[in-house]
Amino acid sequence: MFWRRTFAGDARMLSVFEPVGAWPNGYWIEQTGAVQLRLAVEIIDGGWYWRLRQARFCGVPLPRHLLPTTAAWKRTENGRYRFQVQFSLPWLGTILAYGGLLDAERLGEPHHVGE
């Protein structure tokens, strides 16, 4: 699964998600540049809630106590994809949050804005 995001109109970020194993013991690997996350999935009320198992930077494991707290989920609403991602630090609170409602796009299909 490829997830392309654009922030402030021009800052682009691509993540590649790869499943490993099967639920409930499997997990997903999310690769975004030099950062790799291993994410378990917890199903709550039909939504997927990502749970961080491990983080690496350039292949080096990162101690979890140095990482921001993450709250991330996705669910399907009327055939569309609703998601929310939030990163927080102790004493500072939320440092980044984004979310929205998306349409799925199959590889090779053109994307038309406004349809």
N, C-alpha and C positions, 0 to 999 in steps of 0.2 A: 504494500500500500504506500503510495506517495502522497505527502501532504505539503502542498505549496502554500505559503502565507506571504502576504505583503503588508508591511506596516508603514504608516505615514505616506502611502502612495508610492514609495520607491525602495524601501528596505525589504529585501526578499530573503526568505528562509525556506529551505527544503529539508524535510525529514523523510527518511525511508523507514518503514515499519516492516519487520520480518517476524512471523510467528515461529515459536519454538515449542514443540510438543502440543498438548491439547489441554483444554480447560478440564479440571480445575488446577492441575499441577503445572501446566505450561505457562509460558510468558511471551512477551513481545520484546524484541530488540528495536529501539528507536535510535537511529543514527542521524545526527544533525551536525555536519562538519566534523570537528575533532571530538565531539561529545557523543558518548554512547550510553543509553539508559536501558536497563532491563526492568520491564514493567509487568507486574502481575495484574490480573483483572479480577475485580470483585463485582458480581452482579447484584445490583440493588434496585428493586422496582423496575426491572427491565432495562436499566441503564448500565453502562460499563464504567466502573470507577478504576482508574489506573492507580496502582500502588507500586512505588519505587522499591525495587529489590537491590539494585546496584547501579552506580554511576562510574563512568571511566572518562578520562580526558587523555587523548593520544594513547589509549591502551592502558593507562595507569589508573588503578582503582582509586576513587576519591572517598575519604571518610565521610560517612553520612552526616555526622555532627557539623560538618563545614558547609553542608548544602542547605539551600532554602527549603522550607516546607512547601510541598506541592499539593494542590488539590486540582484534580483533572478528571473530567467525566465526559461521556458522550451518550446520546440516545437518539432514537429515531422518532420524529414527530411528523405525522402525515406524509410519510415517504421522504422526508428531508432529514438532514443530519444536524442536530443541535449539540453544541459543545461548549465547555467552559474550562479555562486553564488559569490557575492563579499561583503565584509564587510569593512567599512571605518569609520575613526574617524576624527573629525575636527582637523585641523592643522597637522595631521599625514598622512592623505590620506588612501590608501588601506592598510589594515592590513592582509587580507587573501582573496584569490580569487582562485577558481577552477572551472573547467568546462570540458565538453567533449561530446562525442557522444557514446551512449550506445545502446545495444540491450535489449529488454524486456525479462524477464525470468519468466515463470509461476511457481508457487509453485509446488514442487514435480518433476519438470523437471531437469535433470542434466545440469550443466553448463559446456560447453566445450570451453576452451580458444583456439583461433586461427581458429575457424570455421566461 
